[in-house]
Amino acid sequence: MNSKNSNEMDTGDFKANYITLKYVFLKRSNYKSLASFFGLKFDDSTEKYRRLRKNLVPVKRLPDALIIGVKKCGTRALLEFLRLHPDVRAAGSEVHFFDKFYHKGFEWYRDKMPPTLEGQITMEKTPSYWVTRSAPRRVYAMNHSVKLLAVVRDPVTRAISDYTQSASKRPSLPRFEDLALVNSTMGWGRAPWSVVDATWPPVRLGVYARPLRRWLRRFPRSRLLLISGERLVNDPAAEMARVQKFLGLKRVITEKHFYFNSTKGFPCLFKSESRSTPHCLGKNKGRNHPHIDPVTIQRLKEFYKPFNERFYEMSGINFGWD
C-alpha cells in the first residue's frame, strides 16, 4: 500500500472518528440546539426506552408520605381517593410501625410497602400516629423530608363518630352523655353540675393543638398538610386538588370521580383502584349517629372552643367549628 493511499485513509478515518465522537457527545449532552447548528439529527427514542425499561422494575421503598391522622375524621376516604391517582401506591392496611412495631426495624417496615416504580409515591395510613408521642421523632429518623397529611373535623362530631363506632361493637356501652360528662359539685351544698370529662379518649382526641405542637417541633409547617374532613365530604374534588398539589402530583383526581350518596351522606366513587363500578367505601362507613342531648353538645362546644382557637392559630387555618 503506498503512502498516498495510507494518508488518505488516515485522514478519512480521522474525519469519521471526529464526526462519530461529535455525535456521541452531542447526544449524551442533549444539546439539541448545538446539534442542529452542526447539522446533526438523532433519534433518542432508544435511550428513552432504555431508561424507561430500567425504571419499570418495581421495588419496595420506605414511604414518601404518611397519613398520620386523625381517627374518625376521614383518613380512610382520603386514602381511597388518593389511590385513584396512577402515581400513588399505598399499603393495604394500617401498618402501625411508628407506634407498635418500631422495634422490628425499617427493613420490616419497607417490606410492608407496595412495590412502586421510580417516580411513584409510596404511602401508608395509620391514624394513631397523630397522638403517639414518639412518632414525630421516629418518622423524622426515617426521613426528615417525608410529607405528612392529617385530616381533622369538628371535634364534637368526631367524638360522636368515635363513640358510634365503639357502640356498634359493644351494644352494652353506656350512653354518650354519661361518658362525655361527669358530675362535679360547684361548692358545698350546691346541686351537682355536669362537666366535660377531658380524660375520656373520644373527647381527648379532639384537642388537636397538642399533637400538632409535637409534630411541628420536628417538621416545618410546609411538610404537614391539614385537610378538612368536612370539605372532604362536601367538596372532595377541591380538597383533593390541595392534596395533589401538596404531594407534587399532576391533578388527575377531579369532579368526574365522585358522586354523592344521599343515604350514607358522603361522596362515593364511580370507580377505584380495585373496582371499575360505582361504589361507596364500605358498610361500616356512614353510620347513623345516635341522638345526643343538646345540653351535652353545647358543653362540648364550650369545652373545645379555646382549644380550637389555639389550633386555628397554630395551623393558620380557621376551620369554622362553632
Beta strands, then each sheet from edge to edge (+ up, - down):
strand 1: 59-60
strand 2: 65-69
strand 3: 88-90
strand 4: 115-116
strand 5: 121-125
strand 6: 147-152
strand 7: 181-185
strand 8: 192-196
strand 9: 224-228
strand 10: 258-261
strand 11: 266-269
sheet 1: 1+ 4-
sheet 2: 3+ 5+ 2+ 6+ 9+
sheet 3: 7+ 8-
sheet 4: 10+ 11-
end
